[in-house]
Amino acid sequence: MVQDSTVNEREVVEVLRRFKNERARHLKRKGDPWAFRQALLVVVELDTAAALERGVDIRVLNSFDVTVRADARLWVEEK
């Protein structure tokens, strides 16, 4: 992760580990990798809807998402 990450890096890494393990189990069961990717995107949309319902400003969500995407690109490039 990049140094100025938006949340606790250890927590992010732990969640990523869980997703990686779940993806591996899904593929081992001959699951469609596109189904896994689609599910991840659906989860993001569901989380967005839940945040908006709780009163989180869409501009705050968008700003967070832009920052996280930039962090993610840098993190992937470092690997």
C-alpha positions as CSV (number, residue, x, y, z in Angstrom):
1,M,0.0,0.0,0.0
2,V,1.1,3.6,-0.4
3,Q,2.1,5.5,2.6
4,D,-0.8,7.9,2.8
5,S,-3.4,5.2,2.6
6,T,-7.0,6.2,3.6
7,V,-7.5,3.5,6.2
8,N,-5.4,1.1,8.4
9,E,-3.1,-0.8,6.0
10,R,-3.2,-4.0,8.1
11,E,-7.0,-4.1,7.9
12,V,-6.9,-3.6,4.2
13,V,-4.3,-6.3,3.7
14,E,-6.4,-8.7,5.9
15,V,-9.5,-8.1,3.8
16,L,-7.5,-8.6,0.6
17,R,-6.2,-11.9,2.0
18,R,-9.7,-13.0,2.6
19,F,-10.8,-12.1,-0.9
20,K,-7.8,-13.8,-2.4
21,N,-8.6,-17.0,-0.5
22,E,-12.2,-16.9,-1.4
23,R,-11.3,-16.3,-5.1
24,A,-9.0,-19.3,-5.0
25,R,-11.7,-21.5,-3.5
26,H,-14.2,-20.2,-6.1
27,L,-11.8,-21.1,-8.9
28,K,-10.9,-24.4,-7.4
29,R,-14.6,-25.3,-7.5
30,K,-14.4,-24.4,-11.3
31,G,-16.3,-21.2,-10.7
32,D,-16.4,-18.5,-13.3
33,P,-13.8,-15.8,-12.6
34,W,-16.1,-13.3,-14.2
35,A,-18.8,-14.1,-11.6
36,F,-16.3,-13.4,-8.8
37,R,-15.4,-10.0,-10.4
38,Q,-19.0,-9.1,-10.9
39,A,-19.9,-10.0,-7.3
40,L,-17.1,-7.7,-6.1
41,L,-18.5,-4.8,-8.2
42,V,-22.0,-5.5,-6.9
43,V,-20.7,-5.4,-3.3
44,V,-19.2,-1.9,-4.0
45,E,-22.6,-0.7,-5.4
46,L,-24.5,-2.2,-2.4
47,D,-22.0,-0.5,0.0
48,T,-22.5,2.8,-1.8
49,A,-26.2,2.6,-1.5
50,A,-26.0,1.7,2.2
51,A,-23.6,4.7,2.8
52,L,-26.0,7.1,1.0
53,E,-28.9,5.8,3.0
54,R,-26.9,6.5,6.2
55,G,-26.4,10.1,5.0
56,V,-22.8,9.9,3.7
57,D,-22.4,12.6,1.1
58,I,-21.8,11.3,-2.5
59,R,-18.9,13.7,-2.9
60,V,-17.2,12.2,0.1
61,L,-17.7,8.7,-1.3
62,N,-16.4,9.8,-4.8
63,S,-13.4,11.5,-3.3
64,F,-12.6,8.4,-1.2
65,D,-13.0,6.2,-4.3
66,V,-10.7,8.3,-6.4
67,T,-8.1,8.2,-3.6
68,V,-8.4,4.5,-3.2
69,R,-8.2,3.8,-6.9
70,A,-5.0,5.9,-7.2
71,D,-3.5,4.1,-4.1
72,A,-4.5,0.7,-5.7
73,R,-2.8,1.5,-9.0
74,L,0.4,2.5,-7.2
75,W,0.3,-0.5,-5.0
76,V,-0.2,-2.8,-8.0
77,E,2.7,-1.1,-9.8
78,E,5.0,-1.7,-6.8
79,K,4.3,-5.5,-6.9
